[in-house]
Each structure stands twice: as structure tokens, then as C-alpha cells.
Amino acid sequence: MARIVGVEIPGEKRIDIALRYIYGIGPSNAKVILAKAQIDPALRAKDLNEQQLSQIVHAIQDGKYIIEGDLRRELGMNLKRLQGIKCYRGIRHLRGLPVRGQRTSTNARTRKGPRKTVGVQRNPNAKTGIH
């Protein structure tokens, strides 16, 4: 397994796919990075030599991409800011409800979690209906 900017990338995959394992690098960014580093996207990650790996790292750093911990921290700070100013989106994040205007009377199970049904609880010690 190759290691790029502190992330283990799978050796069996093509390098254009393997770069996506780095948080913050998607399909289009991976293509741009490989073009800048002048590396064939069809190469397998395990076939890269040290010089090619360093070219990729330099292309990522020169491109000013925000990746991994910095990106996670920035997103967290954005959420904290929204919650701190008590705006609508921030309150929706706090309450764990959909943020982007989806309906909540039905659906929205991804954000709200599994259904909490309130029904009659049967007493296990109650008599059965058969006499």
C-alpha cells in the first residue's frame, strides 16, 4: 500500500481511483492532480515509484487543496458558526432534522433515525382472554 499525505491508498486500484480515498479529493480533482503530476491515470497505485509519489504530493500541495483533517475541521467550524448565530440551518443541525427544506411529516428517516412508535405496552402478567 502506498501512502500519500498520511493516507494509505489501495495498491490494487488505478491511481485515479485510489486518490479518491483521500478525504477532499474526488473524481475531477484526481484527474487534475494526475495531469499536473504528468502521471498516467491507468497506472496501478502499487506500480508507482517514489519519484511519482512525490510528484503527486507536490501537485496536491501546490494546488492548495484542503484535504483530510483541515477540511474536516473547516466543515465543523462552519456548522459551529451556523449553530452559534442561531440561524435556521444551525437550529436544524442542532435538532438533527433535515436542513434543506425537505418534508418531515413523513420520510426524513435518515436524519430523524428509526421510528419511535408510542403504542400500548402489553402487560406480560395479564390474564389471557381464554377462560
N, C-alpha and C positions, 0 to 999 in steps of 0.2 A: 504493500500500500504506500502510495506517495503521500507526502504531507505538504500542503500548501497553506500558507498563513495560519498555521496552527490547526488545520482541519485535515483529518485522514480522508483521502478520496479513494474510492474503489479502483483497484488496478485493472480489473477485467473490462471496465466500461470505456467507451470512447471518451477522449478528453473533453469534448464539447458537452457531453452529458455529465461527466464526472465533476466538472467545475460547478455545476448546479448544486452540489452538496454543500457548497459554501453559502451560508445564510446571507442573502442580499444579492446573489448573482443568479440571474435567471437565464432563459434561452438567448435573448438578444444581447445581454451583457457578455455572456460567454463567447458569443461569436465575435463581438468587438474586441474583447481581450485577446483572443487567439489570433485575430487579424493583426493586431498591434504587435503581438509577440512573434508573428510570422511562423506559426505552427499549424500543421495540417490538422483539421478537426477530426479526421478519421483515425488518427493515431490512438492506440490504447494508452491509458494512463501509466501502465507498468512499463511501457516501452520508452518513456521519456527519460532523457539523461539529465544530469544535474544542471547543465547549462540551460536546457529548455525549461526546466522547472523555475530557475531563477529569472528567465525572461518573462514567464507568466506572472511571477510575484511582482516584478518591476512594472509590468503592464497594469496590474491591479492597483499598485500604489501610485503610479503616475496618473492613472485615470481618475483619481480622487474618489474611488468608490467607497461608500460607507458600508462596511460589512461586519458580520458576526456581533461581537459584544457592543461595539459602538452603535450599530443600528438598533439592536435590542434596547439599549439604554435610551436612545433618542425617541423611539416609539413609546417607551414607558414614560418618558418625560412629557411627551405630547399628551398622553392620557391624563397624567397628573395635573397638567395645566388646565385641561378641559374640566376636570373634576374640581380643581381649586377655584375656578371662576364661576362654578355652579351653573354652567350653561346647559342647555337641553341635552346635548350629546354627552356631556360629562355625567349628568344625572342618570341617563340611560345606561352608561357604562357601569356606574356605581351599583345600580339596581339589577344588573345582569339581564337587561331587556334588549330587544333589537334596537339598533342605533339609527338605521337608515330608513325609517318610515314604513316598515313592514307591519302588517296587521298582527294583533296579538290576541284577539278574541278566540281565534282558532290558529293552529300552526304555531310557529315560533318556538318549537320544542328544542331546537339546537341551543338557543340562548337560555330558555327558561328551565331546561332539564326535564327529566321524566315527569309524567303527570302525577300530581299529588291528589288522589281521589279521597274525598271525605264521604264515607258511607257508614252504614250501620255495622257495628262490630258484633259478631255473633258471640254470645257467652258460651264457652265450651261446657260449662256445668249446667246449662239449662236443660229442662226436660225435653225429650223428643216429642213430636206430635203424635206418636203412636202410643195407644193405651194398652 
